[in-house]
Amino acid sequence: MDSNQIADERATFHAELRSAVRKLCERFPDEYWRELDKSGGYPTDFLQAMTAAGYLGALIPTEYGGSGLGITEASIILEEVNRSGGNAGTGHAQMYIMGTLLRHGSQEQKERYLPAIASGALRLQAFGVTEPDAGSDTTRIRTQAVRKGDDYVVNSQKIWTSRVEHSDLMLLLVRTSTPDKSEKQSAGLSILLVDLREAVGNGVTIKPIETMMNHHTAEVFFEDLVVPAQNLIGEEGKGFRYLLDGLNAERILIAAECVGDAHWLIERSVAYANKRVVFGRPIGSNQGVQFPIAQAYAHLRAADLMRFEAARLFDANQPCGGEANMAKMLAADASWEAANVAIQTHGGFGFAREYDIERKFRETRLYQVAPISTNLILSYIGQHMLKMPRSY
């Protein structure tokens, strides 16, 4: 089979995958997401449907019960969720967080947990990293894990730990030793797998944080939490490297969600601009309305190309840090531009809940800040790609 045939087959598979995800999402229309947004509810039945279809196990190898797909296919799945008006934020974490377990966990850990995650019997949707005094400066975290015999005892606090209330398992970045002057600050960081089913109420306290969108994030407090040493992921002291290893996947998946949001917002803007008549003609015939939508679409298409380039490199096991970061930044910018255009196009109706524009406006604003801010991405580009001095 030549390269053209391979490319054609892949394109056909991707089209079929998009169609299948879109069909599943039809069971969860705007009203479903609107009500969850209003009540602060969790999309449990949506996630169950996605799991049953094999979508949340897309990146888990087939030998562990997953679909064995690449990051390209995983990104298409999440894009289509958001393009259908949904919010894939609750699902993307289960895709990429398990990568730390897959790449660095022991064989026993993988055999124990990955099949259950793939089937939906267990949820691994939370990663405790950020702390009140250590946001993007991850090496400054203070969560201590002290080895005592066959256990670690954990004390401290995490913040902005999303989906932790709805997860069975959580990965937790801790400090197991303090680096000396000759070592990097990242030395001594380790990752533990915490079974929240046992830990909550026995050393773990979760305090939800109310936010402007329905994001299910929380503070997590640790007080003498006992974690078996067998739950250490990989080697002690190498957790920071393991964390970085999964960030490119996260960036690419977030970029895909932003692409989906931008498509949804632009499609809604075009539809409204074509049917809304003011002064005897559709408002879309006015350049002041039409051009901003067209420009948002152009920026979306450019961001989408970077998303697929980053995914291609990732799936080929090639370096893709720059591309993954740029994809996330460009896609987040494109979706935020499309959100503002949608509000402007809809006028007063853009603020009405029944149109869902204001919901998507709030949801897509998050990605200017999280999971990494635009300024840090620009710093990465400046230092690592353009070889300028470190800016922070």
DAURQUI-V570806 format. One record per residue. N is the residue number from 1. SS is DSSP state (H for helix, E for strand, L for the rest). PHI is phi in whole degrees, 0 to 359 (NA if undefined). Layout:
n-><N & N>
ss-><SS & SS>
phi-><PHI & PHI>
This chain:
n-><1 & 2 & 3 & 4 & 5 & 6 & 7 & 8 & 9 & 10 & 11 & 12 & 13 & 14 & 15 & 16 & 17 & 18 & 19 & 20 & 21 & 22 & 23 & 24 & 25 & 26 & 27 & 28 & 29 & 30 & 31 & 32 & 33 & 34 & 35 & 36 & 37 & 38 & 39 & 40 & 41 & 42 & 43 & 44 & 45 & 46 & 47 & 48 & 49 & 50 & 51 & 52 & 53 & 54 & 55 & 56 & 57 & 58 & 59 & 60 & 61 & 62 & 63 & 64 & 65 & 66 & 67 & 68 & 69 & 70 & 71 & 72 & 73 & 74 & 75 & 76 & 77 & 78 & 79 & 80 & 81 & 82 & 83 & 84 & 85 & 86 & 87 & 88 & 89 & 90 & 91 & 92 & 93 & 94 & 95 & 96 & 97 & 98 & 99 & 100 & 101 & 102 & 103 & 104 & 105 & 106 & 107 & 108 & 109 & 110 & 111 & 112 & 113 & 114 & 115 & 116 & 117 & 118 & 119 & 120 & 121 & 122 & 123 & 124 & 125 & 126 & 127 & 128 & 129 & 130 & 131 & 132 & 133 & 134 & 135 & 136 & 137 & 138 & 139 & 140 & 141 & 142 & 143 & 144 & 145 & 146 & 147 & 148 & 149 & 150 & 151 & 152 & 153 & 154 & 155 & 156 & 157 & 158 & 159 & 160 & 161 & 162 & 163 & 164 & 165 & 166 & 167 & 168 & 169 & 170 & 171 & 172 & 173 & 174 & 175 & 176 & 177 & 178 & 179 & 180 & 181 & 182 & 183 & 184 & 185 & 186 & 187 & 188 & 189 & 190 & 191 & 192 & 193 & 194 & 195 & 196 & 197 & 198 & 199 & 200 & 201 & 202 & 203 & 204 & 205 & 206 & 207 & 208 & 209 & 210 & 211 & 212 & 213 & 214 & 215 & 216 & 217 & 218 & 219 & 220 & 221 & 222 & 223 & 224 & 225 & 226 & 227 & 228 & 229 & 230 & 231 & 232 & 233 & 234 & 235 & 236 & 237 & 238 & 239 & 240 & 241 & 242 & 243 & 244 & 245 & 246 & 247 & 248 & 249 & 250 & 251 & 252 & 253 & 254 & 255 & 256 & 257 & 258 & 259 & 260 & 261 & 262 & 263 & 264 & 265 & 266 & 267 & 268 & 269 & 270 & 271 & 272 & 273 & 274 & 275 & 276 & 277 & 278 & 279 & 280 & 281 & 282 & 283 & 284 & 285 & 286 & 287 & 288 & 289 & 290 & 291 & 292 & 293 & 294 & 295 & 296 & 297 & 298 & 299 & 300 & 301 & 302 & 303 & 304 & 305 & 306 & 307 & 308 & 309 & 310 & 311 & 312 & 313 & 314 & 315 & 316 & 317 & 318 & 319 & 320 & 321 & 322 & 323 & 324 & 325 & 326 & 327 & 328 & 329 & 330 & 331 & 332 & 333 & 334 & 335 & 336 & 337 & 338 & 339 & 340 & 341 & 342 & 343 & 344 & 345 & 346 & 347 & 348 & 349 & 350 & 351 & 352 & 353 & 354 & 355 & 356 & 357 & 358 & 359 & 360 & 361 & 362 & 363 & 364 & 365 & 366 & 367 & 368 & 369 & 370 & 371 & 372 & 373 & 374 & 375 & 376 & 377 & 378 & 379 & 380 & 381 & 382 & 383 & 384 & 385 & 386 & 387 & 388 & 389 & 390 & 391 & 392>
ss-><L & L & H & H & H & H & H & H & H & H & H & H & H & H & H & H & H & H & H & H & H & H & H & H & H & L & L & L & L & H & H & H & H & H & H & H & H & H & H & L & L & L & L & H & H & H & H & H & H & H & H & H & L & L & L & L & L & L & L & L & L & H & H & H & L & L & L & L & L & L & H & H & H & H & H & H & H & H & H & H & H & H & H & L & L & L & L & L & H & H & H & H & H & H & H & H & H & H & H & H & H & H & H & H & L & L & H & H & H & H & H & H & H & H & H & H & H & H & H & L & L & L & L & E & E & E & E & E & L & L & E & L & L & E & L & L & L & H & H & H & L & L & L & E & E & E & E & E & L & L & E & E & E & E & E & E & E & E & L & L & L & L & L & H & H & H & L & L & E & E & E & E & E & E & E & L & L & L & L & L & L & L & L & L & L & L & L & L & E & E & E & E & E & E & E & H & H & H & H & E & L & L & L & E & E & E & E & E & E & L & L & L & L & L & L & L & E & E & E & E & E & E & E & E & E & E & E & E & H & H & H & E & E & L & L & L & L & E & H & H & H & H & H & H & H & H & H & H & H & H & H & H & H & H & H & H & H & H & H & H & H & H & H & H & H & H & H & H & H & H & H & H & H & H & H & L & E & E & L & L & E & E & H & H & H & L & H & H & H & H & H & H & H & H & H & H & H & H & H & H & H & H & H & H & H & H & H & H & H & H & H & H & H & H & H & L & L & L & L & L & H & H & H & H & H & H & H & H & H & H & H & H & H & H & H & H & H & H & H & H & H & H & H & H & H & H & H & H & H & H & H & L & H & H & H & L & H & H & H & H & H & H & H & H & H & H & H & H & L & L & L & L & L & H & H & H & H & H & H & H & H & H & H & H & H & L & L & L & L & L & L & L>
phi-><NA & 277 & 297 & 293 & 293 & 298 & 297 & 295 & 295 & 294 & 298 & 295 & 298 & 296 & 296 & 293 & 296 & 301 & 298 & 293 & 295 & 298 & 294 & 298 & 293 & 298 & 285 & 231 & 285 & 308 & 300 & 298 & 288 & 296 & 291 & 297 & 298 & 292 & 267 & 74 & 281 & 255 & 280 & 300 & 293 & 296 & 295 & 296 & 294 & 295 & 293 & 299 & 279 & 87 & 286 & 284 & 259 & 303 & 268 & 277 & 302 & 297 & 293 & 250 & 91 & 269 & 270 & 66 & 268 & 264 & 295 & 300 & 292 & 299 & 292 & 296 & 301 & 290 & 302 & 293 & 299 & 288 & 292 & 273 & 99 & 273 & 228 & 278 & 302 & 283 & 259 & 295 & 296 & 297 & 288 & 267 & 297 & 295 & 299 & 296 & 294 & 294 & 276 & 234 & 285 & 287 & 299 & 296 & 296 & 296 & 291 & 283 & 255 & 299 & 299 & 290 & 291 & 298 & 279 & 94 & 293 & 231 & 248 & 243 & 234 & 228 & 226 & 275 & 235 & 292 & 231 & 305 & 254 & 215 & 280 & 287 & 274 & 300 & 293 & 265 & 297 & 244 & 297 & 263 & 235 & 260 & 285 & 227 & 67 & 266 & 227 & 251 & 247 & 250 & 221 & 138 & 208 & 240 & 220 & 57 & 268 & 283 & 68 & 296 & 294 & 246 & 249 & 272 & 234 & 218 & 274 & 228 & 273 & 228 & 257 & 259 & 201 & 260 & 292 & 276 & 295 & 272 & 254 & 289 & 298 & 284 & 293 & 89 & 267 & 224 & 240 & 246 & 261 & 255 & 273 & 292 & 297 & 262 & 280 & 295 & 89 & 231 & 118 & 238 & 236 & 250 & 236 & 299 & 248 & 281 & 230 & 285 & 231 & 277 & 249 & 57 & 246 & 201 & 270 & 231 & 251 & 242 & 228 & 52 & 287 & 263 & 238 & 303 & 299 & 292 & 269 & 291 & 270 & 69 & 263 & 297 & 90 & 249 & 295 & 295 & 295 & 296 & 297 & 300 & 300 & 263 & 289 & 297 & 299 & 299 & 301 & 293 & 293 & 296 & 302 & 296 & 296 & 295 & 300 & 299 & 301 & 298 & 301 & 300 & 294 & 291 & 298 & 294 & 294 & 297 & 299 & 290 & 296 & 281 & 259 & 282 & 253 & 225 & 57 & 84 & 206 & 299 & 295 & 293 & 279 & 272 & 301 & 296 & 263 & 292 & 294 & 300 & 293 & 298 & 292 & 299 & 295 & 299 & 292 & 299 & 298 & 294 & 297 & 296 & 298 & 293 & 302 & 290 & 293 & 298 & 294 & 299 & 295 & 299 & 293 & 268 & 58 & 254 & 304 & 214 & 302 & 296 & 294 & 295 & 293 & 294 & 298 & 297 & 294 & 294 & 290 & 297 & 296 & 295 & 289 & 290 & 299 & 296 & 294 & 293 & 296 & 295 & 299 & 295 & 294 & 280 & 60 & 301 & 294 & 295 & 264 & 276 & 302 & 295 & 269 & 68 & 295 & 295 & 294 & 295 & 302 & 290 & 295 & 281 & 296 & 306 & 280 & 285 & 245 & 237 & 282 & 212 & 284 & 302 & 297 & 290 & 294 & 297 & 297 & 297 & 298 & 298 & 279 & 269 & 257 & 260 & 60 & 268 & 298 & 301 & 260 & 213>
